[in-house]
Amino acid sequence: MTQKTVTLDNPIQRGEQTISDIVVRKPMAGQLRGLNMTDILQMDVNALSKLLPRITSPALTEVDIGAMDPADLMQLGQEVAAFLLPTKLAYLTA
């Protein structure tokens, strides 16, 4: 399974736990159910808020995502978008 680790510029504080690194897994077709792939590729906040809890470890909540620094959300969105590109276009995200 393809995955990437993203180090957050501004860690998430969840109770006593500080989350500074998020592992993002390549979504499978079933995890995209109910979402518009165009919205995901355009890094639509609502689409990412629904998808990221399905493919992150530790699993982010919609509350975590809503409180996240926009730069960190952009980093996660870029990794997700890169996973959705065909292999022959992967050089565009390198």
N, C-alpha and C positions, 0 to 999 in steps of 0.2 A: 504494500500500500504506500502510495506517495504521500509524503508529509513534509512540512517545513516548520521550523521553530522561529517565532517572531519575538524579539525582545522589545518590550514596550518602553517608550520614552518616559511615560508616567505610569508606574505600576498601579494596579487596581487593588484597593483595600477592601477585603470582604471579611468583616468581623476582625478577627485577629490574624487572618491570613493575608499575606501580601503576594499578589500574583504579578510577576515581572516577565515571565516567559509563557507564551501560548503556543501550543503545538496545533497546527492547522492541517487536517487531513484532506486529501482530494475527495470531493463529494462524489458519491455514486448517484446514479439517476434517481433512485428512490428518495434520496435526501434532498433532491431539488423539487420534489412534488409540491405543487401549490405555489411555486415561485416562477417568475418570468426570468429566463436566462438573460435577456437584454438588460433588465433591471440590475441583475447581479453584476454583469460586465460593466455597467455604468456606475457601479458601486453605490447604488441607491441604498440609503440608510435603512429604510424599512425592509428591503429584501435581505440585506446583510444581517439585520437584527433577527430575522427568522432563520436564516441559514447557519450563522456562526454557532449557535448553541448545539446544532446537530453535528458539527465537524471540528469542534475544538476540545482540547484537553489542557488544563481543566475546563470543563464545559462552562462557557460563558452564559450568563442569563441575559434576558433583554434589559434588565435593570443595569447590569454591568456595562452593556454596550451603550445604553443611553447616557451613562455617566462617563464614558470613555473620552479621552482626549481625541479630537478629530484626526490628529496626525497618526495616532495609533490605529484608529479605525481604518485610515487610508492604507497603512501597512498591511493590515489583515485583508482588506479588500483587494489589494494588488496581488497577494498570494493566491486568493481564491480565483481571481480573474485569470491568472497564469495557468492554474490547473485546468481551466475550461478551454484553453486554446489547443488546437490540434498540435501534435508533436512537431510537425514541419513548420509551425509558426512560433514555436517556443523561443526562438532566437530574439523575438521582439521584446521579450520581458527580461532578457539577460542583462 
